[in-house]
Amino acid sequence: MILKIILGLVFVCILWLAIEIFIHAKKDPMSRPLKFNLIGFLIGLITDFGDTLGIGNFGTTTTLYRFTNYIPDERKLPGTLNAIQAIPTMTESFFFLTAVPVELTTLIPMVIAAVVGAYSGSRIVVRWETAMIQKVMAIALTITSLLMLANKMGWIALIATNNSAYGLHGWLLVIGIVGNFILGVLMTAGVGLYAPCMVLVYLLGMKPIAAFPIMMLSCALLMPVASYNFIQEERVSYRGVFGFLIGGILGVYIAATFVKSLPMKVLTWLIVLVCLWTALQLYRSSVTNQNKY
């Protein structure tokens, strides 16, 4: 019953955010929300396909946005990542929330903490200028890449033992709640929650697979909450949003339904290198913008 209520809440969030995006996109004559955009479709398809497999979509979306010059005003980058990627991410939660038996006494407090953190963080990030956002995004991509690298190299497993639990209790649960609150704050600045959350639950003794419902439901509920402040402050780009959402949802469906195995080691190494390269470019741009003033 509780899971049905949570899934119902996610569905309500999808409807609310879809309406908000459509209303605000219609006000921008340059966005043309109902016109299908092939570039947006492909970016949504690629990034949310990988997101469903646990790679995360903030790093890959940022890279593709910069490569295609999709968002010239990078002040809108954190808001766009949270608002436009929210609906595909919420779709993922329908596949994973009931598939992995995580204890609700762990799932619900950690998700609530992430949502509260996201709302707090978004009120700060909406006031940042271009140089600050570029610098923080560069740091965010670097941190995410290093966590992915550490996980693939097996370094996390060396310090994490007895990973057999599907829930946290006592002081371990407190650490998990505080940690997810911080990750919710960082999410609004462009730090993807997937890799850090997976490392967090792994270090606290939970099975790595248990991270999926926690991180996906956290993102599914915190992204609409964070998006509210970004949308109200007009820090979201709606370019090609219709094609992006179709591609993103399709990518989620393909990955969750049909894909059983991929050469994830090669793919992860490629994403780590690309994210680090994008981080370097963002940092160089931030220095250039900072020197203008």
Secondary structure, 3 states (H helix, E strand, C coil): CHHHHHHHHHHHHHHHHHHHHHHHHHCCCCCCCCCCCHHHHHHHHHHHHHHHCCCCCHHHHHHHHHHCCCCCCHHHHHHHHHHHCHHHHHHHHHHHCCCCCCCHHHHHHHHHHHHHHHHHHHHHHCCCCHHHHHHHHHHHHHHHHHHHHHHHHCHHHHHCCCCCECCCCCHHHHHHHHHHHHHHHHHCCCCCCHHHHHHHHHHCCECHHHHHHHHHHHHHHHHHHHHHHHHHCCCCCCCCHHHHHHHHHHHHHHHHHCCCCCCHHHHHHHHHHHHHHHHHHHHHHHHHHHCCC
